[in-house]
Amino acid sequence: MNGILIVETHDISVEQILELYEANHWSSAEKPTALYKALMNSHSLVSAWDGAKLVGLANAISDGHLMVYFPHLLVLPAYQGKGIGKLIMERMEEKYRNFHMQMLTADGESVGFYEKMGFEKAGMTVPMWKYKGKEH
């Protein structure tokens, strides 16, 4: 992607994060302090930048050895469909490629994206949660 920089960093302001989450209508933006703390305490936080503008990010939660879970991947709507999400997930794959298990929960249109990234349905498992959001 021309001019887009993909980096692993925790140097992102809460305002930049909220702009990204609000643009994607994610309910976690309604809890800015908790969202910011959660992202800053992630095992990895990979972000995409167009100059000084945050245009995408993903985070990973991991035990650091065997298992990693990817809870968030967001790209600003105006930048979607340009390969940024793929670049972010490829950076995550670089870091976690030798882990025993990489997990995520895909919803709606994101299922096809993650299948293209090599993820597959986890056997006969059933996703379960207690969820306080409203976008699903």
ChimeraX commands (.cxc) that place a marker at each C-alpha (Angstrom):
marker #1 position 0.00,0.00,0.00 radius 0.5
marker #1 position 1.56,3.22,-1.15 radius 0.5
marker #1 position 2.46,5.56,1.72 radius 0.5
marker #1 position 0.97,3.41,4.51 radius 0.5
marker #1 position 3.32,2.49,7.35 radius 0.5
marker #1 position 2.60,-0.67,9.38 radius 0.5
marker #1 position 4.28,-0.69,12.81 radius 0.5
marker #1 position 4.09,-2.46,16.15 radius 0.5
marker #1 position 3.70,0.30,18.71 radius 0.5
marker #1 position 1.83,1.30,21.83 radius 0.5
marker #1 position 2.40,4.99,21.08 radius 0.5
marker #1 position -1.15,5.90,20.05 radius 0.5
marker #1 position -3.35,8.50,21.72 radius 0.5
marker #1 position -6.79,7.75,23.05 radius 0.5
marker #1 position -8.19,10.37,20.65 radius 0.5
marker #1 position -6.71,8.57,17.63 radius 0.5
marker #1 position -8.09,5.26,18.84 radius 0.5
marker #1 position -11.56,6.69,19.47 radius 0.5
marker #1 position -11.68,8.21,15.99 radius 0.5
marker #1 position -10.98,4.78,14.48 radius 0.5
marker #1 position -13.47,2.90,16.67 radius 0.5
marker #1 position -16.23,5.49,16.28 radius 0.5
marker #1 position -15.81,5.53,12.49 radius 0.5
marker #1 position -16.39,1.76,12.54 radius 0.5
marker #1 position -19.35,2.05,14.96 radius 0.5
marker #1 position -17.76,-0.24,17.56 radius 0.5
marker #1 position -19.51,0.05,20.92 radius 0.5
marker #1 position -16.21,-0.26,22.81 radius 0.5
marker #1 position -15.65,3.40,21.87 radius 0.5
marker #1 position -18.30,4.18,24.50 radius 0.5
marker #1 position -15.80,3.02,27.15 radius 0.5
marker #1 position -12.74,5.05,26.14 radius 0.5
marker #1 position -10.70,4.53,29.29 radius 0.5
marker #1 position -11.25,0.76,29.35 radius 0.5
marker #1 position -10.65,0.48,25.59 radius 0.5
marker #1 position -7.39,2.43,25.80 radius 0.5
marker #1 position -6.13,0.42,28.78 radius 0.5
marker #1 position -7.07,-2.85,27.07 radius 0.5
marker #1 position -5.20,-1.95,23.89 radius 0.5
marker #1 position -2.15,-0.64,25.75 radius 0.5
marker #1 position -1.98,-3.86,27.77 radius 0.5
marker #1 position -2.21,-6.10,24.71 radius 0.5
marker #1 position 0.64,-8.50,24.01 radius 0.5
marker #1 position 0.96,-6.82,20.58 radius 0.5
marker #1 position -0.57,-3.75,19.02 radius 0.5
marker #1 position 0.00,-3.26,15.29 radius 0.5
marker #1 position -1.11,-0.03,13.67 radius 0.5
marker #1 position -1.33,1.42,10.17 radius 0.5
marker #1 position -0.52,5.07,9.51 radius 0.5
marker #1 position -1.06,7.42,6.61 radius 0.5
marker #1 position 1.37,10.11,7.69 radius 0.5
marker #1 position 0.27,11.09,11.22 radius 0.5
marker #1 position -3.25,9.64,10.74 radius 0.5
marker #1 position -4.10,6.31,12.36 radius 0.5
marker #1 position -5.95,4.34,9.66 radius 0.5
marker #1 position -5.99,0.84,11.15 radius 0.5
marker #1 position -4.98,-1.35,14.04 radius 0.5
marker #1 position -5.14,-4.85,15.46 radius 0.5
marker #1 position -4.24,-6.24,18.84 radius 0.5
marker #1 position -3.24,-9.63,20.20 radius 0.5
marker #1 position -3.73,-11.22,23.60 radius 0.5
marker #1 position -1.28,-14.03,24.26 radius 0.5
marker #1 position 0.43,-16.21,26.82 radius 0.5
marker #1 position 3.59,-15.43,24.85 radius 0.5
marker #1 position 4.37,-19.06,24.02 radius 0.5
marker #1 position 1.56,-21.29,22.75 radius 0.5
marker #1 position -1.64,-19.35,22.19 radius 0.5
marker #1 position -2.65,-16.00,20.73 radius 0.5
marker #1 position -6.09,-14.45,20.31 radius 0.5
marker #1 position -6.75,-11.56,17.92 radius 0.5
marker #1 position -9.74,-9.64,19.31 radius 0.5
marker #1 position -9.67,-6.44,17.21 radius 0.5
marker #1 position -8.86,-5.53,13.62 radius 0.5
marker #1 position -10.20,-2.19,12.38 radius 0.5
marker #1 position -9.48,-0.03,9.35 radius 0.5
marker #1 position -11.01,3.39,8.73 radius 0.5
marker #1 position -13.91,2.95,6.29 radius 0.5
marker #1 position -12.29,5.25,3.70 radius 0.5
marker #1 position -9.20,3.00,3.70 radius 0.5
marker #1 position -10.98,-0.38,3.62 radius 0.5
marker #1 position -10.51,-2.65,0.63 radius 0.5
marker #1 position -6.97,-1.40,0.00 radius 0.5
marker #1 position -5.05,-4.26,1.65 radius 0.5
marker #1 position -4.34,-2.54,4.96 radius 0.5
marker #1 position -6.06,-5.19,7.09 radius 0.5
marker #1 position -4.11,-7.86,5.24 radius 0.5
marker #1 position -0.82,-6.06,5.91 radius 0.5
marker #1 position -1.67,-5.71,9.60 radius 0.5
marker #1 position -2.54,-9.41,9.92 radius 0.5
marker #1 position 0.61,-10.39,8.02 radius 0.5
marker #1 position 2.63,-8.47,10.63 radius 0.5
marker #1 position 0.82,-10.41,13.37 radius 0.5
marker #1 position 1.55,-13.66,11.51 radius 0.5
marker #1 position 5.25,-12.80,11.45 radius 0.5
marker #1 position 5.26,-12.59,15.22 radius 0.5
marker #1 position 2.98,-15.56,16.03 radius 0.5
marker #1 position 3.61,-18.00,13.14 radius 0.5
marker #1 position 5.18,-20.68,15.38 radius 0.5
marker #1 position 2.48,-20.60,18.06 radius 0.5
marker #1 position 0.46,-23.76,18.61 radius 0.5
marker #1 position -2.87,-21.92,18.22 radius 0.5
marker #1 position -3.94,-18.61,16.70 radius 0.5
marker #1 position -7.58,-17.75,17.37 radius 0.5
marker #1 position -10.12,-15.09,16.52 radius 0.5
marker #1 position -13.84,-14.61,16.25 radius 0.5
marker #1 position -15.00,-13.62,12.77 radius 0.5
marker #1 position -18.40,-12.07,12.21 radius 0.5
marker #1 position -20.37,-11.26,9.09 radius 0.5
marker #1 position -18.32,-10.05,6.14 radius 0.5
marker #1 position -15.05,-10.56,8.02 radius 0.5
marker #1 position -15.35,-14.37,7.73 radius 0.5
marker #1 position -14.24,-14.40,4.08 radius 0.5
marker #1 position -11.35,-12.03,4.85 radius 0.5
marker #1 position -10.00,-14.30,7.58 radius 0.5
marker #1 position -10.45,-17.40,5.44 radius 0.5
marker #1 position -8.24,-15.75,2.81 radius 0.5
marker #1 position -5.69,-15.17,5.60 radius 0.5
marker #1 position -5.62,-18.94,6.28 radius 0.5
marker #1 position -8.02,-19.18,9.22 radius 0.5
marker #1 position -10.66,-21.89,9.21 radius 0.5
marker #1 position -13.68,-22.82,11.29 radius 0.5
marker #1 position -12.54,-24.42,14.53 radius 0.5
marker #1 position -13.98,-27.93,14.16 radius 0.5
marker #1 position -17.38,-28.28,15.78 radius 0.5
marker #1 position -16.79,-25.49,18.31 radius 0.5
marker #1 position -19.51,-22.99,19.08 radius 0.5
marker #1 position -18.50,-19.41,19.89 radius 0.5
marker #1 position -19.94,-18.37,23.23 radius 0.5
marker #1 position -19.79,-15.12,25.15 radius 0.5
marker #1 position -21.26,-12.72,27.63 radius 0.5
marker #1 position -21.25,-9.54,25.56 radius 0.5
marker #1 position -22.16,-5.99,26.50 radius 0.5
marker #1 position -21.77,-4.51,23.01 radius 0.5
marker #1 position -24.51,-3.89,20.50 radius 0.5
marker #1 position -23.02,-4.25,17.03 radius 0.5
marker #1 position -23.79,-7.97,16.67 radius 0.5
marker link #1:1,2 radius 0.2
marker link #1:2,3 radius 0.2
marker link #1:3,4 radius 0.2
marker link #1:4,5 radius 0.2
marker link #1:5,6 radius 0.2
marker link #1:6,7 radius 0.2
marker link #1:7,8 radius 0.2
marker link #1:8,9 radius 0.2
marker link #1:9,10 radius 0.2
marker link #1:10,11 radius 0.2
marker link #1:11,12 radius 0.2
marker link #1:12,13 radius 0.2
marker link #1:13,14 radius 0.2
marker link #1:14,15 radius 0.2
marker link #1:15,16 radius 0.2
marker link #1:16,17 radius 0.2
marker link #1:17,18 radius 0.2
marker link #1:18,19 radius 0.2
marker link #1:19,20 radius 0.2
marker link #1:20,21 radius 0.2
marker link #1:21,22 radius 0.2
marker link #1:22,23 radius 0.2
marker link #1:23,24 radius 0.2
marker link #1:24,25 radius 0.2
marker link #1:25,26 radius 0.2
marker link #1:26,27 radius 0.2
marker link #1:27,28 radius 0.2
marker link #1:28,29 radius 0.2
marker link #1:29,30 radius 0.2
marker link #1:30,31 radius 0.2
marker link #1:31,32 radius 0.2
marker link #1:32,33 radius 0.2
marker link #1:33,34 radius 0.2
marker link #1:34,35 radius 0.2
marker link #1:35,36 radius 0.2
marker link #1:36,37 radius 0.2
marker link #1:37,38 radius 0.2
marker link #1:38,39 radius 0.2
marker link #1:39,40 radius 0.2
marker link #1:40,41 radius 0.2
marker link #1:41,42 radius 0.2
marker link #1:42,43 radius 0.2
marker link #1:43,44 radius 0.2
marker link #1:44,45 radius 0.2
marker link #1:45,46 radius 0.2
marker link #1:46,47 radius 0.2
marker link #1:47,48 radius 0.2
marker link #1:48,49 radius 0.2
marker link #1:49,50 radius 0.2
marker link #1:50,51 radius 0.2
marker link #1:51,52 radius 0.2
marker link #1:52,53 radius 0.2
marker link #1:53,54 radius 0.2
marker link #1:54,55 radius 0.2
marker link #1:55,56 radius 0.2
marker link #1:56,57 radius 0.2
marker link #1:57,58 radius 0.2
marker link #1:58,59 radius 0.2
marker link #1:59,60 radius 0.2
marker link #1:60,61 radius 0.2
marker link #1:61,62 radius 0.2
marker link #1:62,63 radius 0.2
marker link #1:63,64 radius 0.2
marker link #1:64,65 radius 0.2
marker link #1:65,66 radius 0.2
marker link #1:66,67 radius 0.2
marker link #1:67,68 radius 0.2
marker link #1:68,69 radius 0.2
marker link #1:69,70 radius 0.2
marker link #1:70,71 radius 0.2
marker link #1:71,72 radius 0.2
marker link #1:72,73 radius 0.2
marker link #1:73,74 radius 0.2
marker link #1:74,75 radius 0.2
marker link #1:75,76 radius 0.2
marker link #1:76,77 radius 0.2
marker link #1:77,78 radius 0.2
marker link #1:78,79 radius 0.2
marker link #1:79,80 radius 0.2
marker link #1:80,81 radius 0.2
marker link #1:81,82 radius 0.2
marker link #1:82,83 radius 0.2
marker link #1:83,84 radius 0.2
marker link #1:84,85 radius 0.2
marker link #1:85,86 radius 0.2
marker link #1:86,87 radius 0.2
marker link #1:87,88 radius 0.2
marker link #1:88,89 radius 0.2
marker link #1:89,90 radius 0.2
marker link #1:90,91 radius 0.2
marker link #1:91,92 radius 0.2
marker link #1:92,93 radius 0.2
marker link #1:93,94 radius 0.2
marker link #1:94,95 radius 0.2
marker link #1:95,96 radius 0.2
marker link #1:96,97 radius 0.2
marker link #1:97,98 radius 0.2
marker link #1:98,99 radius 0.2
marker link #1:99,100 radius 0.2
marker link #1:100,101 radius 0.2
marker link #1:101,102 radius 0.2
marker link #1:102,103 radius 0.2
marker link #1:103,104 radius 0.2
marker link #1:104,105 radius 0.2
marker link #1:105,106 radius 0.2
marker link #1:106,107 radius 0.2
marker link #1:107,108 radius 0.2
marker link #1:108,109 radius 0.2
marker link #1:109,110 radius 0.2
marker link #1:110,111 radius 0.2
marker link #1:111,112 radius 0.2
marker link #1:112,113 radius 0.2
marker link #1:113,114 radius 0.2
marker link #1:114,115 radius 0.2
marker link #1:115,116 radius 0.2
marker link #1:116,117 radius 0.2
marker link #1:117,118 radius 0.2
marker link #1:118,119 radius 0.2
marker link #1:119,120 radius 0.2
marker link #1:120,121 radius 0.2
marker link #1:121,122 radius 0.2
marker link #1:122,123 radius 0.2
marker link #1:123,124 radius 0.2
marker link #1:124,125 radius 0.2
marker link #1:125,126 radius 0.2
marker link #1:126,127 radius 0.2
marker link #1:127,128 radius 0.2
marker link #1:128,129 radius 0.2
marker link #1:129,130 radius 0.2
marker link #1:130,131 radius 0.2
marker link #1:131,132 radius 0.2
marker link #1:132,133 radius 0.2
marker link #1:133,134 radius 0.2
marker link #1:134,135 radius 0.2
marker link #1:135,136 radius 0.2
view
